[in-house]
Amino acid sequence: MDKANLEASQTRKKKERCGAWRLPVTSPQPPRICLVSLRGANKHAAWCSNYEFEDVICGIDDVDLFSLKPGTAYDARQWFVRRLIWKPGLRQLTPYLNPGLQPVQLEKDYDLFAYVCMNPADLIYLSAIKGWKERCRKKVCFMVEFYAGWLKEYAFHLSLLRDFDHVALCFSGSVPAVQSAVGKPVHHVPLGADIFRFTPYPNPPQRVIDVYSMGRRSEVAHEALLQKASRRELFYIYDTLPGLLIQPKDHRQHRDLVANCAKRSKFFVTYPAKVDVADETRGQSEVGARFFEGAATGAVLVGQAPTIPAFAKDFNWPNAVVDIGSTEADLDAALKPFVSDPARFAALSKRNAVEAIKRFDWSYRWREMLGLVGMNPTGKHLEREKQLSALAAQAEATA
């Protein structure tokens, strides 16, 4: 290896050790966004959607991506900090205690600091990033999951959001509660998907899977589907492992697998977030990621629609979700109109996919977040939206 290549290799390894390796970008513009990711520390499947959002941001903006990674005694230190935050007399120390991650030191100034997290528990990782408050002009947090009923128990976790200028919350029913607790602007920004990964267009594949179910589900409806599958009346694909045990090695391969299965499915099972653990939601019905992903693939969504008004706003077309009830008779009655009438199925499939192209891409969500802090999209961002618009027109023109 020549001297130049050796130095380049050593530089890359050094950056990887400190968790500061950037995704490849084609723009000559200097990074204006500091984006911190948990992809190096949390491999759970539920977080892969977040990492997909980050990948889209890196592809359409000028970004330095910092991937937080486990350091010395990570498990023990994370266990200690997570429990310390519940101790009223000691919890004030948690913003200063690194929960076992390799520290990241920001070495330049940025226009925007962006942090994508699943829930308030992920906020403890911010202590591993040195200089983010001082070196970033604006700060925005995108939080996927928070129920208003969690307000009391997560009050201290939420106080860590006060260092942000804006908070983007995916669950619309929780916005007033979080804003009252944080004292900073809190906005509803829905979930989304990488449309170019999930859409069946421009060349829709054959739908060889009858019903596809992933993640949380209604066990009663699941049993009805199993009964039909056991009689070979349909091809049913579903998860057999508990969610916490599903930890993909590569989040992109996992998202590709989900998208490829869903694009080849006639029906995609969707339920309000955490449908199987109602005690956690405190009765709050919210729009989980499956609705956006399933619609994007052009599958017919079956299950149960959330009752939150935000769902009716984002999915405002007939049969956006087909209720399959809880018995096998209910299931048969719900699916029969689409199974017996291919034209009706095709029309709804196309409507779902086209609406998703127009509404649900992650680039639209990033545009909303940039708008919160008064920043404009880049040329790469505008080009992606232009491609989406062309794809929507092409899909609508498809027979």
N, C-alpha and C positions, 0 to 999 in steps of 0.2 A: 504494500500500500504506500503511495507517494505521500509526501509531507502534507500537501493540501488536503487530500482525502482523509488523512489521519487526524488533522486538526478539526475538520468538519465532523468526523465521527465522534471525537472527544467532546466537542461542543454540544452535539445532539444528546449524548449520554448524560452530560452534566445537566442539561435542561430537563431531561426526562426524570432525573433523580429529584429535582426540586419541583416537579409537577408543572412546569411552565412550557410545555411543548405546544406550539400552535398547529391547528389543522391547516393543511395546504390551502392557500388562497391565491387567486390569480391577479388581484388588484395591486397596483403599485402604491396605492394610498397607504399612509401609515395607519396603524390600528387606532380606531376611535372608541372601540368597545372593549371593556374588560369583562369577560364572561367566565365565571367560575363554575366548574362542573363537579358533580359527585361521582362521575362514571368510574373513576379509579378506586373508589372506596365502597360503593354500594352496587352490587351486581343483580339485585332483585329484578325480576321481570317487570314488575309494576313501574319501575323507574325508567325503563327503556324508552317509553314515550317521551319522557322529559329529555333524554339524551338525543332523541330524534329531533326535537324542537331546537336544541342547541346546534345540532349539525346543520339544520336549515339556516339558522342565524349566521353560522360561520360561512355558509355558502353564499349569502346575499349581502353581507356587511363586512366591514373592515375590523376584524376581531383578533384579539389575543385570548386564546382559550387556555385557562389554567385548570388542569385536572388534579383534584385533590387525591392524594394516595396515602395508604396506611404507612405509618412510621413505626418507630420502636414501641413495643408493648401496646400496639393499637387496641387490641380487644380489651385489655385491662384498663387502659386509660379512658377509652370511650365508656366502658361500664361505669367507671367512677364519676365522670362528668355528667352522664345521663342521670345518675342517682343524686348527685349533688344539687342539681337544679330543682329538686323537689324539697330540699331542706331550707325552710324560710330564713334561717340565720346565716346560711352560707351561700345561697344561690347567687348573690351579687358577685361572687368570684368567677362564675362560669364564663362570662364574656372574655376573661383573661386567661382561661385555661384551655390549652390545645388538647382536644380529645384524641391524641395519639396519631395525628396526621403529619406528614412531612410539611413543614411550614413553607409558605409561599410569600416572597417579598416582592411587592410591586416596585418596579424600578423606573417607571415613567408615568406621565399623567395621561388620563383618559377623559373623554367627554361623558362616558356613561359606564357605571358598574352595574352589571345584570347578574342576578342570582336566581336560578330556577331550582325550586325545591318541591318536595312532595307535601310536607306538612310542617308544623312549627318545630317538631323535634329535629329537623335538619338545620335549624338556625344555629345550633351549637358549633357547627363546623366553621362558621365565619371567623372564629378566633384564630384559625390557622392561617388566615390571610392578613399579612402585615401591610398597612398603608392604604387599604381600600377606602377608608373614610376620608383620608387626606388627599389622595392622588386622583380621585374620581369626582368630576364636577357634579354629576347627578347620579343618583342610585335608585334602582328599581328592583323589586322582588316579585317574582312570579310564583305564587303558591297554589298548588293543585288542589289540595284537600284540606278543608277545615269546615267543621259543622258548628253552627252557632251554639249548640248545646255544650261544646267543649270549652266555652269561654272562661269559665271559672277555673277549671283544672289547668288550662294552658295560659293563664294570665301572664305569668312571668316569661314564658317562651315568647309570647306576642310582644312583650315590652322590647325585645331585641329588634323588632321592626321599626322602632322609632329612629333608627339611624338611616332609614331609607326615606327618600323624598316621596315615593309612590309605591303602593302595593297593588299588584294585579292578582285578583282572586278568581279562581275558576268556578266556585260555587256561589251563585248570585244571592242565594238566601242568607249567606253569612256576611255579606258586605257591611250592613249597618252595625252589626255586633263588633266586627273587627275594627271598623273605623272608630267606634266609641272607645275601644280599648287602647288603640294605638295613638290616636290623635293626629294621624297623618292621612292624606287622601288615599282611600281604598276604592278600587274600581273592579267591576266585573269584566274579565276577559276570558271568554270560553276556551275550552280545550280545542284541539285540532288534530291534524294529521299531515304527513308528507304526502300530498295528493299524487305526486308523480310516482310514488311507491305504491299507493293503494288503489289508484284508479284502474279500471279494466280497459280504458281507452288509451290509444286509438284502435287497438286490436283486441277486443274482448275474447278471453279464453272460454272454452267450453266449461259449463258449470256441472262438474261431475260429482260434487258433494251436495247431498240434499240439505243437511242442517249442520252448521258449525257453531260450536259454543266454546268460548274461552273465558277464563277468569271466573268471577262470582256468578252464581246462577240460583234460580229457584229449584230446590231439590224436588219439589212436587212435579213441576213441569219436566224436569230432567228425567224423572222416573217414567213419565208418560212417553217421552222420546225413546228411552231405553226399551220399553215394551214394544214399540213399533220397530225399532232396529232389530230386536231379537227375532221378530217374525220376518225379517228381511224386507220390510216395507219401505225402508229408507236407509240411506248411508249417513250415519251420524258420527261426527268427530267432536270430541270433548276432552277436557283435562282430566287426568287421573291422579295427579300429584297435588298436594296442598301448595297454594301460591307461594308461601315463604320458602319452599324447597326448590322452586324454579328460579335458577340463577344462571342465565345464559352467559357463556364466556364472551360472546361478541354481541353487543346490543343491535348492531345493524343486521347481522344474520338472523337474529330473533325477529326483528321487525319485518324482514323480508319473508320469513316463514309464515308469519301471521297474515301478511298481506296476500301472499300467494295462495294460501288456503282459502281465505275469505273471497278472493276474486273468482275462485272456482266453486263457490257455494251458492246455492239458490236462496237459502234462508240463513240469517245470522242472528243468533240469540242475544238480546240486549235487555238489561234491567237497570233500574235506578242504582246509582252507586251504593255499594255495600248492602245489597238487597238481602244477603244472607246473615247480616249482623245488625238487625234493626235497632238493637239497644245502643249501638255506637252512633247512629244517626240522630237519635232523639226525635224520630218522626219526620226529619227533614228529607224531602225527596229531591235529589240532584241529578244533573246530567253528567254521567261518567264518560270516559274516553271511548268506550265501545260504540256509542251512538255515532260519533263522528267518523270513526274508522270503518264501521260497518256500512254506513251510507256511502262513503267514498268508494267502496268496492262494488257498488251496484247490487249488492245482495238485498233481498227484502228483509227488513228488520222485524223480528218477531220477539215477543216477550211482554214487556209492560213499559209504557211511557211514563217518565217522571211527571209529577203534577206541578212542578215549579213553573211559573210563567215564562222563564227564560227558554224553556224547551219549546213552548208553543211559538215563541218568536223565531228561534233558529230553525225549527223543523215545521214550518207552517204550510205543509202541503198534505193532501189526503193520504191516509195510510202510511204516514211516515214511520209509525210502529204499529204492527198488527198484534193485538192482544190475543195470546194463545190460551188464556185461562189457566186452569190448574188440573184438568182431567184430560184423559185421552179423547173423550168426546169433544171437549172444547178445542183441543189441538186439531182434530180432524176438521171441525167446522171452520176454524180459522185458516187452515192451509188449503182446503179444497178449492176455493175460488181461484187461487193462483196456480194450483197444480193442474186443474181441469181446463184452464183458459190460458195458454201460453202467451197470447197477445197481452192479456191483462198483466201477467207477470213481467213481460218485457217492458211494458210502459212504465211500471213502477220502478223496475230496476234502473232504467235509463233516467227517470226523474231523480232518484236518489243520488246517482253518480254525478249528474249534471249540477244539481244543487250543491253538492259537496265541492265540486271544482270551483264554483263561484263563491263559496262562503267559508270553507273549512280549512284551507291550507294554512300551515304555520306561518307563512309569510304575511298573511293578513293579521295574524295575532301580533307579530313583531311590529307591524306598522302601527297597531293600536298602542303598543308599549312605547314606541318612539314618540308618538303623538303626546303621550302623557308628559314627557319632558321637553317638548318643543323641538324635537329633532326630525329631520327629513330622511326618507329612505334613500339608499344609494342607487346608482345606476344599475347595479346587479340585481337589486331588489325589484326595481321597476321592470327589468327585463323578465324576471321570473313571473311577475304578475301579468305581463304581456303574453307570455307563453301559456299561462293558465287560461287567459281569456280566449286565446286561439283554440286551445284544447276544448273548452266548453262549447264554442261554436261548432267545432268539428263533431263533438259528441251529439249535439242537438240535431245536426244534419244527418246523423246515422239512421238508416232505416231500422 
